[in-house]
């Protein structure tokens, strides 16, 4: 193996260095996810960047920026750069691959964020105004970003202000109780949350930098939910969604900001809906999904609309399978032409589950084949963040749940065992959920003692998991085992432990 040089500082790399960066540069770039790095003047002399600038197409410039070797051997993802620009990943994809952006304020805003030298631009930057990537940015009455926390919002929450409430109203809450909820939800890194307890301005103004901060919340909620579940997290999301929606209804913002703002709030509404589903508040989820679809259409953000429709398919899966199928079909139509393989995997899985609930076995098997074929095509750089959970485990798990709906518990148990053995540490909640469903499948196979032993073993983990969806299924097992005419020792032990723990 030959020595190579670090593209950032020019230093020689060790023979065993496969990251493309020397150790000091890796340390200096650990926070690059929060804001664009300060690049040297030579950065802009890279031939692909020069060609993109010459084309006068900022989308091509952004793509060349993402793939610059200065960032290491792995290009910056669209999701990361979109977060800097205050837009969604889907919007950035359209910017990069669509016609040139012509709105001067948007061109100037993004050029300043990326630090493109004025002399290389084909338009003039305004002489005044804050650089949102370098200056503190906060919603009117909302928090300034924590400079040690990658731009996350900070401060204690409050009950969301009603849209009819006075804009001078100060909303208060029990700070200690909220901090407990935030800690349980895994959001302790988000600080004091003081912004939701501050007075509102008479005429707030919102810019793209504020949209970027709101967008970052969705990622925080998604990551915390995957690890810990949504019980307490749902309360936080409802507070935040209500308050930010109230601000948006009162705020002043340009036409360019409007699209990004509506897309950001649509994504937040969809995330809140999912948290409500996992927290066992299924009825509460539907209004948020309706809100997400409405805002996504206002923003012309088909990606968020498809996400909301996929969640509606999930929400209707058990009680209204025909409606679930219609939602999945609509999502496939809307995403035709741009959906990535993993997104198509999810939508075919939604159709498969609906057909299983309708007892249409041949249609179920057809959709499962399509889902597996799409999954085998692998990940794509344009994969939206909300499908982070779509992997082999999810395919196996949803196939198993469909087998339960088709009254095939043996096949369900086999698929669940496969799902459990391919678990990802980042999706701890799903791992526990599928283990609970395996205990259910084992009981339905007729092995009552084994089901009781599995359920007893799961009890401590379920108690720690903040997901009423998981808890409900374990409670169903407890109820079913309680009907056993002659309970065995394992059955009695589980029932006593479950009742004593008050899960």
C-alpha positions in Angstrom: 0.0 0.0 0.0 1.3 3.5 -0.9 1.1 6.6 1.2 -1.4 9.3 0.2 -2.0 12.8 1.4 -4.9 14.2 3.4 -7.0 16.4 1.0 -7.6 18.9 3.8 -4.2 19.7 5.1 -1.9 17.9 2.7 -0.3 15.8 5.4 0.8 12.2 4.7 -1.7 9.5 5.8 -0.7 6.4 7.7 -0.6 3.2 5.7 -3.6 1.8 7.6 -5.7 5.0 7.3 -8.7 4.2 5.2 -10.8 7.3 6.1 -9.2 9.7 3.6 -8.4 12.1 6.4 -5.6 12.5 8.9 -6.4 12.2 12.6 -6.2 16.0 13.3 -8.4 16.8 10.4 -10.9 14.2 11.5 -11.1 15.8 14.9 -11.5 19.2 13.4 -14.4 18.0 11.2 -16.4 16.2 13.9 -19.0 19.0 13.9 -19.3 19.3 10.2 -22.9 17.9 10.4 -24.0 21.1 12.1 -22.7 23.7 9.6 -20.5 23.9 6.5 -16.8 23.8 7.1 -14.5 26.7 6.5 -12.8 25.7 3.2 -9.5 27.0 1.8 -9.4 29.2 -1.3 -8.0 26.3 -3.3 -11.3 24.4 -2.7 -13.0 26.4 -5.5 -10.3 25.6 -8.0 -11.3 21.9 -8.2 -12.3 21.3 -11.8 -15.8 19.9 -11.2 -16.6 23.0 -9.0 -15.2 25.4 -11.7 -17.3 23.7 -14.4 -20.4 23.9 -12.2 -19.9 27.6 -11.5 -19.4 28.2 -15.2 -22.7 26.6 -15.9 -24.5 29.2 -13.7 -26.5 26.4 -12.1 -26.3 26.5 -8.3 -27.7 23.0 -8.0 -24.7 21.7 -9.9 -22.4 23.7 -7.8 -23.9 22.2 -4.6 -23.5 18.7 -6.0 -19.8 19.4 -6.9 -19.4 20.9 -3.4 -20.8 17.7 -1.8 -18.5 15.4 -3.8 -15.3 17.5 -3.4 -12.4 15.3 -2.1 -11.8 17.9 0.6 -14.6 16.2 2.5 -12.9 12.8 2.5 -13.6 9.7 0.5 -17.3 9.8 1.4 -19.3 12.6 -0.2 -21.5 14.7 2.0 -25.1 13.4 1.8 -27.9 15.4 0.4 -29.6 15.2 3.8 -26.7 17.0 5.6 -26.3 19.8 3.0 -30.1 20.2 2.8 -30.1 20.8 6.6 -27.6 23.6 6.2 -29.7 25.2 3.5 -33.0 25.0 5.4 -34.7 22.7 2.9 -35.6 19.0 2.7 -33.5 16.3 1.1 -36.2 16.0 -1.6 -36.0 19.7 -2.4 -32.2 19.6 -2.6 -32.5 16.7 -5.1 -34.8 18.8 -7.3 -32.4 21.8 -7.0 -29.4 19.6 -8.1 -31.2 17.8 -10.9 -33.8 20.3 -12.1 -33.7 23.6 -13.9 -31.5 26.4 -12.5 -32.8 28.4 -9.5 -33.5 32.0 -10.5 -34.7 33.6 -7.3 -32.0 36.0 -6.3 -32.6 35.9 -2.5 -32.4 32.1 -2.5 -29.3 32.1 -4.6 -27.6 34.7 -2.3 -28.7 32.9 0.9 -27.3 29.5 -0.2 -24.1 31.0 -1.6 -23.4 32.7 1.7 -24.1 29.6 3.7 -21.6 27.6 1.6 -19.1 30.4 1.6 -18.8 30.7 -2.2 -16.5 33.7 -3.0 -18.3 36.7 -4.4 -15.9 36.9 -7.4 -17.0 33.4 -8.6 -20.7 34.1 -8.6 -22.8 35.2 -11.6 -25.0 37.3 -9.4 -24.3 39.9 -6.7 -24.7 39.3 -3.0 -26.4 42.0 -0.9 -24.2 44.2 1.1 -26.2 43.9 4.3 -27.7 41.0 6.2 -26.6 38.3 8.6 -24.9 35.2 7.4 -27.3 32.6 8.9 -24.6 29.9 8.9 -22.2 32.0 11.0 -24.7 34.1 13.1 -27.1 33.0 15.8 -30.4 32.3 14.3 -33.6 31.8 16.3 -37.3 31.8 15.7 -39.0 34.9 16.9 -39.4 34.1 20.6 -37.7 30.7 20.1 -34.2 29.6 21.1 -30.9 30.5 19.7 -28.9 27.5 18.6 -26.6 25.9 21.1 -23.1 26.3 19.5 -21.9 23.3 21.3 -24.9 21.2 20.2 -24.8 21.3 16.4 -27.5 24.0 16.1 -30.1 22.2 18.1 -32.9 24.2 19.6 -32.5 24.9 23.4 -34.8 25.9 26.3 -37.9 24.5 28.5 -41.2 23.7 26.8 -44.6 25.0 27.5 -48.1 24.1 26.5 -48.6 25.3 23.0 -50.3 28.7 22.6 -53.7 28.7 21.0 -53.9 30.4 17.6 -56.5 32.7 19.2 -54.3 33.6 22.2 -52.7 37.0 22.5 -49.3 37.2 20.9 -48.0 38.7 24.1 -49.1 35.7 26.2 -46.4 34.0 28.2 -46.9 30.3 28.4 -45.5 28.5 31.4 -45.1 24.8 32.3 -43.6 22.6 35.0 -40.0 22.8 34.1 -39.0 19.9 36.3 -41.6 17.6 34.8 -40.6 18.5 31.3 -36.9 17.9 31.9 -38.0 14.4 33.2 -39.9 13.8 30.0 -37.0 15.0 27.8 -34.5 12.8 29.6 -36.7 9.8 29.3 -37.2 10.5 25.6 -33.5 10.7 25.1 -33.5 14.4 24.2 -31.4 15.7 27.1 -28.9 17.1 24.5 -31.5 19.6 23.4 -30.9 21.8 26.4 -33.2 24.0 28.4 -36.1 24.4 25.9 -36.7 27.9 27.1 -38.0 29.1 23.8 -41.5 27.8 24.3 -41.9 29.8 27.5 -41.1 33.2 26.0 -43.5 36.0 24.8 -44.3 36.1 21.1 -43.7 39.2 19.0 -46.6 41.1 17.5 -45.3 40.5 14.0 -42.6 37.8 13.9 -40.5 37.3 10.8 -39.2 33.9 9.6 -36.2 33.2 7.4 -34.7 30.1 5.9 -32.3 29.8 8.8 -35.2 29.4 11.1 -36.7 26.7 8.9 -33.4 24.9 9.2 -33.6 24.9 13.0 -37.2 23.5 12.9 -36.1 20.8 10.4 -33.4 19.6 12.8 -36.0 18.7 15.4 -37.4 16.0 13.2 -34.1 14.2 13.1 -33.8 14.5 16.9 -37.2 13.0 17.4 -36.5 10.2 14.9 -33.3 9.1 16.5 -34.7 9.2 20.1 -37.8 7.2 19.1 -35.7 4.5 17.4 -33.9 3.9 20.6 -36.4 4.5 23.4 -39.9 4.6 22.0 -42.4 7.4 21.9 -44.5 7.6 25.1 -42.9 10.7 26.6 -41.5 11.8 23.3 -45.0 12.1 21.8 -45.9 14.8 24.4 -42.8 16.8 23.5 -43.5 16.6 19.8 -47.1 17.7 20.3 -46.0 20.7 22.3 -43.4 21.7 19.7 -45.6 21.1 16.7 -48.4 23.2 18.2 -46.2 26.1 19.1 -44.3 26.2 15.8 -47.5 25.9 13.8 -48.9 28.9 15.9 -45.8 30.9 15.1 -46.0 30.1 11.4 -49.7 31.2 11.3 -48.7 34.6 12.7 -45.4 35.1 11.0 -44.2 37.2 8.1 -42.1 35.4 5.5 -41.3 35.6 1.8 -42.7 33.4 -0.9 -39.4 31.5 -1.1 -39.4 30.8 2.6 -43.1 29.7 2.5 -42.3 26.5 0.6 -39.5 25.4 2.8 -41.5 26.4 6.0 -44.5 24.3 4.9 -42.3 21.4 4.0 -40.6 21.5 7.4 -43.8 21.7 9.3 -45.3 18.9 7.2 -42.3 16.7 8.1 -42.7 17.6 11.8 -46.4 16.7 11.6 -45.7 13.4 10.0 -43.1 12.6 12.7 -45.6 13.6 15.5 -48.2 11.3 13.9 -45.7 8.4 14.0 -44.9 9.1 17.7 -48.6 9.1 18.5 -49.0 5.7 16.8 -46.1 4.2 18.7 -47.4 5.8 22.0 -50.7 4.0 21.5 -52.6 7.2 20.5 -53.8 6.0 17.1 -56.8 8.3 17.0 -54.6 11.3 17.7 -52.3 10.5 14.8 -54.8 11.0 12.0 -55.1 14.8 12.3 -51.4 15.2 12.2 -51.2 13.1 9.0 -53.9 15.2 7.4 -52.0 18.3 8.4 -48.8 16.8 6.9 -50.5 16.0 3.6 -52.0 19.5 3.4 -48.7 21.3 4.1 -46.8 19.0 1.8 -49.1 19.8 -1.1 -48.7 23.5 -0.3 -45.0 23.1 -0.5 -45.1 20.8 -3.5 -43.1 18.3 -1.4 -44.2 14.9 -2.7 -41.7 13.1 -0.5 -43.4 14.2 2.7 -46.8 13.6 1.2 -45.7 10.0 0.4 -44.4 9.6 3.9 -47.7 10.7 5.4 -49.6 8.3 3.0 -47.4 5.4 4.0 -48.1 6.1 7.7 -51.9 6.3 6.9 -51.6 2.9 5.3 -50.0 1.6 8.5 -52.6 3.3 10.7 -55.5 1.8 8.7 -53.8 -1.6 8.3 -55.7 -3.6 10.9 -59.1 -1.9 11.0 -59.5 -0.6 7.4 -57.3 -2.7 5.1 -59.0 -1.5 1.9 -58.3 2.1 2.9 -54.8 1.1 3.8 -54.3 -0.3 0.3 -55.7 2.9 -1.3 -53.1 5.0 0.7 -50.2 2.7 -0.4 -51.4 2.8 -4.0 -51.6 6.6 -3.9 -48.1 6.8 -2.5 -46.7 4.6 -5.3 -48.4 6.8 -7.9 -47.1 10.0 -6.4 -43.5 8.7 -6.1 -43.4 7.1 -9.5 -40.3 8.3 -11.3 -38.3 9.4 -8.2 -38.8 6.7 -5.5 -35.6 4.9 -4.4 -35.6 1.1 -4.1 -35.9 1.3 -0.3 -38.9 3.6 -0.5 -40.6 1.3 -3.0 -39.7 -1.6 -0.6 -41.7 0.2 2.2 -44.7 0.9 0.0 -44.9 -2.7 -1.3 -44.7 -3.9 2.3 -47.7 -1.6 3.2 -49.6 -3.2 0.3 -48.6 -6.7 1.4 -49.8 -6.1 4.9 -53.1 -4.8 3.6 -53.6 -7.8 1.4 -52.9 -10.1 4.3 -55.5 -8.3 6.4 -57.9 -8.8 3.5 -56.9 -12.6 3.4 -55.7 -12.3 -0.1 -52.7 -14.7 0.0 -51.7 -14.6 -3.6 -51.6 -10.7 -3.7 -49.7 -10.7 -0.4 -47.1 -13.1 -1.7 -46.8 -11.0 -4.9 -46.2 -7.8 -3.0 -43.7 -9.4 -0.7 -41.7 -10.6 -3.8 -41.6 -7.0 -5.1 -40.5 -5.7 -1.7 -37.6 -8.1 -1.5 -36.6 -7.4 -5.1 -36.5 -3.7 -4.4 -34.6 -4.2 -1.1 -31.9 -6.3 -2.9 -31.1 -3.3 -5.1 -29.5 -1.7 -2.1 -29.4 1.8 -0.6 -29.3 5.0 -2.6 -27.9 8.4 -1.8 -31.3 10.0 -2.4 -33.0 7.7 0.2 -35.2 9.9 2.5 -34.3 9.8 6.1 -37.7 8.6 7.2 -37.1 5.2 5.7 -34.0 4.6 7.8 -35.7 1.6 9.4 -36.4 -0.2 6.1 -33.9 -3.1 6.1 -33.9 -6.9 6.1 -35.2 -7.0 9.6 -38.2 -4.8 8.8 -39.1 -6.9 5.7 -38.9 -10.1 7.8 -40.8 -8.6 10.6 -43.7 -7.2 8.5 -43.9 -10.5 6.6 -44.2 -12.3 10.0 -47.0 -10.0 11.1 -48.8 -10.7 7.9 -48.4 -14.4 8.5 -50.1 -13.9 11.9 -53.0 -12.0 10.1 -53.2 -15.0 7.7 -53.3 -17.4 10.7 -50.0 -19.0 9.9 -48.2 -18.8 13.3 -45.4 -21.3 12.5 -44.3 -19.3 9.4 -44.6 -16.1 11.5 -42.4 -17.5 14.2 -39.7 -18.5 11.6 -39.7 -15.0 10.0 -39.6 -13.3 13.4 -36.5 -15.4 14.4 -34.8 -14.3 11.2 -35.7 -10.7 11.9 -34.4 -10.8 15.5 -31.0 -12.3 14.4 -30.5 -9.4 12.0 -31.3 -6.6 14.5 -29.6 -3.2 14.3 -28.5 -1.5 17.6 -29.9 1.7 16.3 -33.4 0.2 16.3 -33.7 -1.2 19.8 -37.4 -0.6 20.0 -38.1 -2.6 16.9 -36.0 -5.5 18.3 -38.0 -5.6 21.5 -41.2 -5.3 19.5 -40.5 -8.3 17.3 -39.4 -10.4 20.2 -42.8 -9.7 21.9 -44.5 -10.7 18.7 -42.4 -13.9 18.6 -43.8 -14.8 22.0 -47.3 -14.2 20.6 -46.6 -16.4 17.6 -45.1 -19.1 19.8 -48.3 -19.2 21.9 -50.5 -19.3 18.8 -48.4 -22.3 17.7 -49.5 -24.1 20.9 -46.3 -23.9 22.9 -47.8 -22.1 26.0 -44.8 -22.7 28.3 -42.2 -21.4 25.9 -44.3 -18.4 25.2 -44.6 -17.7 28.9 -40.8 -18.1 29.4 -40.1 -15.7 26.5 -42.6 -13.1 27.8 -41.1 -13.3 31.3 -37.6 -12.8 29.9 -38.8 -9.7 28.0 -40.6 -8.1 30.9 -37.7 -5.9 32.1 -36.9 -4.6 28.6 -40.5 -3.8 27.9 -40.8 -2.0 31.1 -37.8 0.2 30.2 -39.1 0.7 26.6 -41.3 3.8 26.3 -43.6 2.4 23.7 -47.3 1.6 24.5 -47.5 -0.3 21.2 -44.9 -2.8 22.6 -46.5 -2.8 26.0 -50.0 -3.4 24.6 -48.9 -6.6 22.8 -47.2 -8.0 25.9 -50.4 -7.2 27.8 -52.4 -9.2 25.2 -50.1 -12.2 25.9 -50.7 -11.8 29.6 -54.5 -11.7 28.9 -54.4 -14.8 26.7 -52.3 -16.8 29.1 -54.6 -15.8 31.9 -57.3 -17.8 30.2 -55.4 -21.0 30.4 -57.5 -23.5 32.3 -54.6 -25.3 34.1 -51.7 -22.8 34.2 -48.3 -24.3 34.4 -45.4 -22.9 36.5 -44.0 -20.8 33.7 -47.4 -19.3 33.0 -48.0 -18.5 36.7 -44.6 -17.0 37.0 -45.1 -14.7 34.1 -48.6 -13.6 35.1 -47.4 -12.9 38.7 -44.4 -10.9 37.4 -46.4 -9.0 34.9 -49.1 -8.0 37.4 -46.4 -7.2 40.0 -44.5 -5.0 37.6 -47.6 -3.1 36.5 -46.1 -2.7 33.0 
